[in-house]
């Protein structure tokens, strides 16, 4: 898989490139709008990781231009902006997913894998396990077709687990995902409390499984 990272901070971009290559992705880097546009015109990428703020433009404008020119490459927007209106603007402009900074690497790679699994002409935003469904675009969660209400943290945990079905995620990884401040990582029982609430709301036996001494997982069967 050939990915493009568009990020103006050289250190961040180079670190991200190194991480991606460690996961055996091929990766190019553009540090500004102009170079990104040239690379997109020259090469066919499987996925673009696009920062919102660029020194000679902005990622949202680049995204809109790509879609106007019928470039259907999946785009994961990365930004420190986290307001709902910002996320809506990205999706309306043709973005496929959004990740606010700071983010955990486990979440980043989960979202990359999810986007790469999608067909570029018909993207499936529905995650499913037994009677449980989660729509990553509308953020609707349903059990047997009936919607259930989750808090933002509960939704975030469930989405990550469903994006990593059959993979055991440790309590630390899950805690890192929901806690943006490192001091909060010391609250070791925080994940357990949210998982307990999730199980109660979902009401499906053996949906979220405990791996004793490690963490949690969701299995297909």
Buried (B, 14 or more C-beta within 10 A) or exposed (E): BEBBBBBBEEEBBBEBBEBBEEEEBEBBBBBBBBBBBEBBEEEEBBBBBBBBBBEEBBBBEBBBBBBEEEBEBBBBBBBEBEEEEBBEBBBEBBBBBBBBEEBBEBBBBBBBBBBBEBEBEEBEBEBBBBBBBBBBEEBBBBBEEEEBEBEEBBBBBBBBBBBBEEBBBBBBBBBBBBBEEEEEBEEEEBBBEBBEBBBEBBEEEEBBEBEEEEBBBBBEE
